[in-house]
């Protein structure tokens, strides 16, 4: 499982011109799933997202998590994180899991963030052509793989 995690002041996800998910301050998380991922991968990813300390404390140090700040998460499925462009200019996506494997694990990360960690989560529409408008904060962007 691979994620690009961005600290945001807010984000809106739209499909077909209609807003379907919106968050205030928190994290925009682009999540890719590969063939070898399991529910244990989803649990590890949810834990990392919930506990990642990328928000500033009173001293200006990145020492607070989305849990500490009461922030939200916008979780966006992103199979292109497994794009491989080492050969030629057209990426190969053979390392990305098929939708029937990826979607349940994507939804499991969302469920775990909500139910196990108490983080408000909004999701995208799996497999849809989504447009995301976000206001990056910092910017702070972390790539993580588990």
C-alpha positions as CSV (number, residue, x, y, z in Angstrom):
1,X,0.0,0.0,0.0
2,X,1.3,3.4,-1.0
3,X,0.1,6.8,0.1
4,X,0.9,10.5,-0.6
5,X,-0.3,12.4,2.4
6,X,-0.7,16.2,2.2
7,X,-1.5,18.6,4.9
8,X,-4.4,20.8,3.8
9,X,-6.4,23.8,5.0
10,X,-9.4,22.3,3.1
11,X,-10.3,20.1,0.1
12,X,-13.2,19.5,-2.2
13,X,-13.6,16.4,-4.3
14,X,-16.0,16.5,-7.3
15,X,-17.2,14.0,-9.8
16,X,-18.9,15.2,-13.0
17,X,-18.9,18.8,-11.7
18,X,-20.7,18.0,-8.5
19,X,-19.0,18.1,-5.1
20,X,-19.3,14.7,-3.4
21,X,-16.8,15.1,-0.5
22,X,-15.4,18.1,1.4
23,X,-13.1,18.5,4.4
24,X,-11.8,21.4,6.4
25,X,-8.3,21.4,7.8
26,X,-6.6,18.0,7.9
27,X,-5.1,15.5,5.4
28,X,-5.7,14.8,1.8
29,X,-4.5,11.2,1.4
30,X,-4.0,9.7,-2.1
31,X,-4.0,5.9,-1.6
32,X,-2.7,3.2,-4.0
33,X,-3.2,-0.6,-3.5
34,X,-1.0,-3.3,-4.9
35,X,-1.5,-7.1,-5.3
36,X,0.2,-8.1,-2.1
37,X,-1.8,-5.8,0.1
38,X,-4.0,-7.4,2.8
39,X,-6.2,-6.2,5.7
40,X,-3.1,-6.0,7.8
41,X,-1.7,-3.5,5.2
42,X,-4.9,-1.5,5.6
43,X,-4.6,-1.5,9.4
44,X,-0.9,-0.3,9.2
45,X,-1.8,2.5,6.8
46,X,-4.8,3.7,8.9
47,X,-2.6,3.8,12.0
48,X,0.1,5.8,10.2
49,X,-2.4,8.3,8.8
50,X,-4.0,8.8,12.2
51,X,-0.7,9.1,14.1
52,X,1.4,11.0,11.5
53,X,2.7,14.1,13.2
54,X,2.7,16.8,10.5
55,X,0.8,19.6,12.3
56,X,2.6,22.2,14.3
57,X,2.5,22.4,18.1
58,X,2.7,25.6,20.1
59,X,6.5,25.8,19.6
60,X,6.1,25.6,15.8
61,X,7.4,22.0,15.6
62,X,5.6,19.3,13.5
63,X,4.5,17.4,16.6
64,X,0.7,16.9,16.3
65,X,-1.4,14.4,14.4
66,X,-4.8,14.7,12.8
67,X,-6.1,13.1,16.0
68,X,-4.5,15.9,18.1
69,X,-5.9,18.7,16.0
70,X,-9.4,17.3,15.4
71,X,-8.7,17.4,11.7
72,X,-10.4,15.5,8.9
73,X,-9.1,13.1,6.2
74,X,-10.1,13.1,2.6
75,X,-9.2,9.6,1.3
76,X,-8.8,9.3,-2.4
77,X,-8.2,6.1,-4.3
78,X,-5.2,6.6,-6.6
79,X,-4.0,3.5,-8.6
80,X,-1.6,5.7,-10.5
81,X,0.7,5.8,-7.5
82,X,1.8,2.4,-8.8
83,X,2.6,3.7,-12.2
84,X,6.0,2.7,-13.4
85,X,7.6,5.0,-16.1
86,X,11.1,3.6,-15.9
87,X,10.7,2.2,-19.4
88,X,9.6,4.7,-22.0
89,X,7.2,7.5,-21.4
90,X,3.9,5.7,-21.0
91,X,3.5,4.4,-17.4
92,X,2.7,0.8,-16.8
93,X,0.2,0.0,-14.0
94,X,0.7,-3.7,-13.6
95,X,1.7,-3.3,-10.0
96,X,-1.7,-1.6,-9.2
97,X,-4.2,-4.1,-7.8
98,X,-7.4,-4.8,-9.7
99,X,-10.5,-3.0,-8.5
100,X,-12.0,-6.1,-6.9
101,X,-8.9,-6.4,-4.7
102,X,-8.2,-2.7,-4.2
103,X,-11.6,-1.3,-3.4
104,X,-12.3,-3.4,-0.3
105,X,-8.9,-2.5,1.1
106,X,-9.4,1.2,0.3
107,X,-12.7,1.1,2.1
108,X,-11.1,-0.8,5.0
109,X,-8.6,2.0,5.5
110,X,-11.5,4.5,5.6
111,X,-13.5,2.3,8.1
112,X,-10.5,1.8,10.4
113,X,-9.8,5.6,10.4
114,X,-13.4,6.2,11.4
115,X,-14.1,3.3,13.8
116,X,-10.8,2.5,15.3
117,X,-9.1,5.9,15.4
118,X,-12.1,8.2,15.5
119,X,-11.0,10.4,12.6
120,X,-13.7,12.0,10.4
121,X,-13.1,10.6,6.9
122,X,-14.6,11.5,3.6
123,X,-13.9,9.4,0.6
124,X,-13.8,9.8,-3.2
125,X,-15.7,7.6,-5.6
126,X,-13.6,4.6,-6.3
127,X,-12.8,4.3,-10.0
128,X,-14.4,7.6,-11.0
129,X,-12.8,10.5,-12.8
130,X,-12.4,12.8,-9.8
131,X,-11.4,16.5,-9.6
132,X,-9.8,17.6,-6.3
133,X,-9.4,21.2,-5.3
134,X,-7.3,21.5,-2.2
135,X,-5.5,24.3,-0.4
136,X,-2.1,22.8,0.7
137,X,-0.8,23.9,4.0
138,X,2.9,24.4,4.2
139,X,3.1,22.7,1.8
140,X,3.7,19.5,3.7
141,X,3.7,16.3,1.6
142,X,4.8,12.9,2.9
143,X,5.1,9.7,0.8
144,X,4.6,6.5,2.8
145,X,4.5,2.8,1.9
146,X,3.7,-0.2,4.1
